[in-house]
């Protein structure tokens, strides 16, 4: 019984960390963003962003983010 409770507790912690937003990070809808003041970064992979593009965004898939950090401009970002 104790093992079952421990397994459920670990599972709940993993799900909480995976699916709940990060505390302190502000969520803004894309329609509310003034694209002249911000740089929009699209972290979806190339296949998804090609089918449903975000106009005016810089597409860097999350798998390649570390490799392409120099391409990200030094201004406010919307991811």
VMD Tcl script that builds the backbone (N, CA, C; Angstrom):
set m [mol new atoms 237]
animate dup $m
set s [atomselect $m all]
$s set {name element resname resid chain x y z} {
  {N N UNK 1 A 0.823 -1.199 0.000}
  {CA C UNK 1 A 0.000 0.000 0.000}
  {C C UNK 1 A 0.867 1.263 0.000}
  {N N UNK 2 A 1.944 1.221 0.778}
  {CA C UNK 2 A 2.829 2.386 0.844}
  {C C UNK 2 A 3.501 2.611 -0.509}
  {N N UNK 3 A 3.872 1.523 -1.197}
  {CA C UNK 3 A 4.498 1.654 -2.505}
  {C C UNK 3 A 3.547 2.281 -3.513}
  {N N UNK 4 A 2.300 1.933 -3.437}
  {CA C UNK 4 A 1.301 2.504 -4.333}
  {C C UNK 4 A 1.156 4.004 -4.091}
  {N N UNK 5 A 1.128 4.393 -2.850}
  {CA C UNK 5 A 1.024 5.817 -2.512}
  {C C UNK 5 A 2.264 6.568 -2.983}
  {N N UNK 6 A 3.441 5.987 -2.802}
  {CA C UNK 6 A 4.681 6.626 -3.271}
  {C C UNK 6 A 4.714 6.754 -4.788}
  {N N UNK 7 A 4.279 5.735 -5.487}
  {CA C UNK 7 A 4.243 5.774 -6.947}
  {C C UNK 7 A 3.271 6.849 -7.423}
  {N N UNK 8 A 2.108 6.924 -6.796}
  {CA C UNK 8 A 1.136 7.957 -7.167}
  {C C UNK 8 A 1.655 9.356 -6.862}
  {N N UNK 9 A 2.333 9.510 -5.757}
  {CA C UNK 9 A 2.905 10.803 -5.395}
  {C C UNK 9 A 3.965 11.232 -6.400}
  {N N UNK 10 A 4.841 10.328 -6.780}
  {CA C UNK 10 A 5.870 10.634 -7.776}
  {C C UNK 10 A 5.224 10.965 -9.118}
  {N N UNK 11 A 4.226 10.217 -9.504}
  {CA C UNK 11 A 3.518 10.475 -10.755}
  {C C UNK 11 A 2.855 11.847 -10.745}
  {N N UNK 12 A 2.233 12.214 -9.652}
  {CA C UNK 12 A 1.605 13.533 -9.538}
  {C C UNK 12 A 2.638 14.655 -9.624}
  {N N UNK 13 A 3.780 14.477 -9.007}
  {CA C UNK 13 A 4.834 15.496 -9.064}
  {C C UNK 13 A 5.340 15.648 -10.488}
  {N N UNK 14 A 5.556 14.537 -11.178}
  {CA C UNK 14 A 6.024 14.597 -12.564}
  {C C UNK 14 A 4.991 15.281 -13.453}
  {N N UNK 15 A 3.734 14.926 -13.318}
  {CA C UNK 15 A 2.685 15.551 -14.129}
  {C C UNK 15 A 2.536 17.034 -13.814}
  {N N UNK 16 A 2.670 17.397 -12.549}
  {CA C UNK 16 A 2.568 18.798 -12.171}
  {C C UNK 16 A 3.688 19.608 -12.813}
  {N N UNK 17 A 4.907 19.116 -12.745}
  {CA C UNK 17 A 6.035 19.838 -13.333}
  {C C UNK 17 A 5.933 19.920 -14.844}
  {N N UNK 18 A 5.326 18.926 -15.463}
  {CA C UNK 18 A 5.248 18.892 -16.921}
  {C C UNK 18 A 4.133 19.765 -17.476}
  {N N UNK 19 A 2.985 19.803 -16.825}
  {CA C UNK 19 A 1.814 20.420 -17.446}
  {C C UNK 19 A 1.339 21.719 -16.811}
  {N N UNK 20 A 1.932 22.169 -15.735}
  {CA C UNK 20 A 1.509 23.425 -15.140}
  {C C UNK 20 A 2.485 24.521 -15.513}
  {N N UNK 21 A 1.997 25.738 -15.710}
  {CA C UNK 21 A 2.880 26.821 -16.154}
  {C C UNK 21 A 3.934 27.178 -15.109}
  {N N UNK 22 A 4.974 27.793 -15.591}
  {CA C UNK 22 A 6.065 28.222 -14.722}
  {C C UNK 22 A 5.617 29.457 -13.953}
  {N N UNK 23 A 5.863 29.466 -12.655}
  {CA C UNK 23 A 5.465 30.592 -11.812}
  {C C UNK 23 A 6.292 31.814 -12.192}
  {N N UNK 24 A 5.627 32.933 -12.393}
  {CA C UNK 24 A 6.309 34.180 -12.693}
  {C C UNK 24 A 6.431 34.491 -14.173}
  {N N UNK 25 A 6.095 33.551 -15.047}
  {CA C UNK 25 A 6.165 33.800 -16.488}
  {C C UNK 25 A 4.793 34.251 -16.950}
  {N N UNK 26 A 4.739 35.428 -17.531}
  {CA C UNK 26 A 3.477 36.012 -17.970}
  {C C UNK 26 A 3.028 35.385 -19.286}
  {N N UNK 27 A 1.761 35.028 -19.382}
  {CA C UNK 27 A 1.183 34.464 -20.598}
  {C C UNK 27 A 0.423 35.556 -21.332}
  {N N UNK 28 A 0.745 35.751 -22.610}
  {CA C UNK 28 A 0.088 36.749 -23.439}
  {C C UNK 28 A -0.332 36.095 -24.743}
  {N N UNK 29 A -1.561 36.343 -25.163}
  {CA C UNK 29 A -2.029 35.818 -26.439}
  {C C UNK 29 A -1.279 36.514 -27.576}
  {N N UNK 30 A -1.035 35.797 -28.656}
  {CA C UNK 30 A -0.278 36.326 -29.784}
  {C C UNK 30 A -0.976 37.525 -30.414}
  {N N UNK 31 A -2.295 37.543 -30.395}
  {CA C UNK 31 A -3.040 38.652 -30.980}
  {C C UNK 31 A -2.839 39.951 -30.211}
  {N N UNK 32 A -2.475 39.851 -28.920}
  {CA C UNK 32 A -2.297 41.032 -28.075}
  {C C UNK 32 A -0.882 41.595 -28.140}
  {N N UNK 33 A 0.014 40.927 -28.835}
  {CA C UNK 33 A 1.421 41.322 -28.871}
  {C C UNK 33 A 1.643 42.352 -29.969}
  {N N UNK 34 A 2.340 43.437 -29.633}
  {CA C UNK 34 A 2.736 44.433 -30.618}
  {C C UNK 34 A 4.061 43.980 -31.220}
  {N N UNK 35 A 4.010 43.449 -32.440}
  {CA C UNK 35 A 5.197 42.845 -33.047}
  {C C UNK 35 A 6.267 43.864 -33.415}
  {N N UNK 36 A 5.953 45.164 -33.359}
  {CA C UNK 36 A 6.980 46.162 -33.654}
  {C C UNK 36 A 7.926 46.352 -32.467}
  {N N UNK 37 A 7.468 46.038 -31.255}
  {CA C UNK 37 A 8.286 46.217 -30.054}
  {C C UNK 37 A 8.966 44.936 -29.608}
  {N N UNK 38 A 8.457 43.793 -30.061}
  {CA C UNK 38 A 8.970 42.500 -29.610}
  {C C UNK 38 A 9.457 41.669 -30.785}
  {N N UNK 39 A 10.352 40.755 -30.502}
  {CA C UNK 39 A 10.747 39.740 -31.475}
  {C C UNK 39 A 10.004 38.463 -31.110}
  {N N UNK 40 A 9.285 37.900 -32.063}
  {CA C UNK 40 A 8.520 36.683 -31.824}
  {C C UNK 40 A 9.372 35.498 -32.262}
  {N N UNK 41 A 9.555 34.534 -31.346}
  {CA C UNK 41 A 10.340 33.339 -31.641}
  {C C UNK 41 A 9.399 32.140 -31.643}
  {N N UNK 42 A 9.375 31.429 -32.751}
  {CA C UNK 42 A 8.547 30.237 -32.904}
  {C C UNK 42 A 9.425 29.027 -32.635}
  {N N UNK 43 A 9.144 28.285 -31.548}
  {CA C UNK 43 A 9.971 27.147 -31.145}
  {C C UNK 43 A 9.434 25.811 -31.647}
  {N N UNK 44 A 8.397 25.846 -32.461}
  {CA C UNK 44 A 7.875 24.595 -33.013}
  {C C UNK 44 A 8.840 24.054 -34.072}
  {N N UNK 45 A 8.728 22.760 -34.386}
  {CA C UNK 45 A 9.615 22.213 -35.401}
  {C C UNK 45 A 9.222 22.746 -36.774}
  {N N UNK 46 A 10.098 22.529 -37.754}
  {CA C UNK 46 A 9.902 23.104 -39.083}
  {C C UNK 46 A 8.615 22.628 -39.739}
  {N N UNK 47 A 8.228 21.372 -39.540}
  {CA C UNK 47 A 7.010 20.855 -40.170}
  {C C UNK 47 A 5.767 21.565 -39.658}
  {N N UNK 48 A 5.658 21.754 -38.356}
  {CA C UNK 48 A 4.490 22.437 -37.790}
  {C C UNK 48 A 4.455 23.905 -38.179}
  {N N UNK 49 A 5.597 24.577 -38.097}
  {CA C UNK 49 A 5.611 26.009 -38.389}
  {C C UNK 49 A 5.415 26.280 -39.878}
  {N N UNK 50 A 5.784 25.335 -40.734}
  {CA C UNK 50 A 5.569 25.503 -42.172}
  {C C UNK 50 A 4.084 25.402 -42.504}
  {N N UNK 51 A 3.377 24.508 -41.835}
  {CA C UNK 51 A 1.953 24.314 -42.101}
  {C C UNK 51 A 1.100 25.430 -41.519}
  {N N UNK 52 A 1.531 26.013 -40.402}
  {CA C UNK 52 A 0.753 27.029 -39.712}
  {C C UNK 52 A 1.689 28.149 -39.257}
  {N N UNK 53 A 2.186 28.974 -40.178}
  {CA C UNK 53 A 3.222 29.952 -39.819}
  {C C UNK 53 A 2.696 31.110 -38.974}
  {N N UNK 54 A 3.580 31.651 -38.152}
  {CA C UNK 54 A 3.307 32.867 -37.393}
  {C C UNK 54 A 4.040 33.992 -38.126}
  {N N UNK 55 A 3.271 34.927 -38.653}
  {CA C UNK 55 A 3.855 35.968 -39.486}
  {C C UNK 55 A 4.798 36.873 -38.688}
  {N N UNK 56 A 5.978 37.089 -39.231}
  {CA C UNK 56 A 6.946 37.970 -38.599}
  {C C UNK 56 A 7.764 37.320 -37.498}
  {N N UNK 57 A 7.672 35.995 -37.376}
  {CA C UNK 57 A 8.406 35.323 -36.299}
  {C C UNK 57 A 9.710 34.732 -36.815}
  {N N UNK 58 A 10.606 34.497 -35.895}
  {CA C UNK 58 A 11.859 33.824 -36.174}
  {C C UNK 58 A 11.683 32.375 -35.755}
  {N N UNK 59 A 11.808 31.442 -36.708}
  {CA C UNK 59 A 11.566 30.031 -36.409}
  {C C UNK 59 A 12.879 29.349 -36.067}
  {N N UNK 60 A 13.014 28.960 -34.803}
  {CA C UNK 60 A 14.144 28.171 -34.326}
  {C C UNK 60 A 13.547 27.009 -33.533}
  {N N UNK 61 A 13.562 25.803 -34.089}
  {CA C UNK 61 A 13.007 24.663 -33.342}
  {C C UNK 61 A 13.723 24.489 -32.008}
  {N N UNK 62 A 12.987 24.063 -31.018}
  {CA C UNK 62 A 13.536 23.963 -29.666}
  {C C UNK 62 A 14.728 23.012 -29.607}
  {N N UNK 63 A 14.776 22.026 -30.489}
  {CA C UNK 63 A 15.916 21.109 -30.512}
  {C C UNK 63 A 17.192 21.815 -30.953}
  {N N UNK 64 A 17.080 22.905 -31.713}
  {CA C UNK 64 A 18.232 23.633 -32.225}
  {C C UNK 64 A 18.471 24.953 -31.507}
  {N N UNK 65 A 17.771 25.189 -30.423}
  {CA C UNK 65 A 17.835 26.480 -29.737}
  {C C UNK 65 A 19.236 26.800 -29.228}
  {N N UNK 66 A 19.882 25.852 -28.617}
  {CA C UNK 66 A 21.229 26.092 -28.086}
  {C C UNK 66 A 22.213 26.393 -29.216}
  {N N UNK 67 A 22.052 25.746 -30.342}
  {CA C UNK 67 A 22.944 25.933 -31.480}
  {C C UNK 67 A 22.775 27.309 -32.141}
  {N N UNK 68 A 21.565 27.867 -32.094}
  {CA C UNK 68 A 21.269 29.112 -32.806}
  {C C UNK 68 A 21.026 30.298 -31.870}
  {N N UNK 69 A 21.611 30.296 -30.695}
  {CA C UNK 69 A 21.375 31.397 -29.757}
  {C C UNK 69 A 21.894 32.728 -30.269}
  {N N UNK 70 A 22.904 32.716 -31.112}
  {CA C UNK 70 A 23.455 33.974 -31.636}
  {C C UNK 70 A 22.508 34.649 -32.634}
  {N N UNK 71 A 21.544 33.898 -33.188}
  {CA C UNK 71 A 20.580 34.466 -34.134}
  {C C UNK 71 A 19.460 35.233 -33.427}
  {N N UNK 72 A 19.306 35.030 -32.133}
  {CA C UNK 72 A 18.220 35.678 -31.392}
  {C C UNK 72 A 18.629 37.110 -31.082}
  {N N UNK 73 A 17.845 38.093 -31.519}
  {CA C UNK 73 A 18.190 39.493 -31.270}
  {C C UNK 73 A 18.119 39.857 -29.790}
  {N N UNK 74 A 18.862 40.850 -29.404}
  {CA C UNK 74 A 18.927 41.307 -28.003}
  {C C UNK 74 A 17.842 42.344 -27.737}
  {N N UNK 75 A 16.589 41.917 -27.783}
  {CA C UNK 75 A 15.470 42.785 -27.408}
  {C C UNK 75 A 14.402 41.915 -26.768}
  {N N UNK 76 A 13.296 42.513 -26.350}
  {CA C UNK 76 A 12.239 41.753 -25.685}
  {C C UNK 76 A 11.737 40.655 -26.607}
  {N N UNK 77 A 11.479 39.490 -26.020}
  {CA C UNK 77 A 11.074 38.321 -26.790}
  {C C UNK 77 A 9.689 37.856 -26.393}
  {N N UNK 78 A 8.990 37.275 -27.353}
  {CA C UNK 78 A 7.717 36.584 -27.121}
  {C C UNK 78 A 7.890 35.202 -27.723}
  {N N UNK 79 A 7.819 34.171 -26.882}
  {CA C UNK 79 A 8.054 32.814 -27.358}
  {C C UNK 79 A 6.735 32.087 -27.497}
}
mol reanalyze $m
mol bondsrecalc $m
mol representation Tube
mol addrep $m
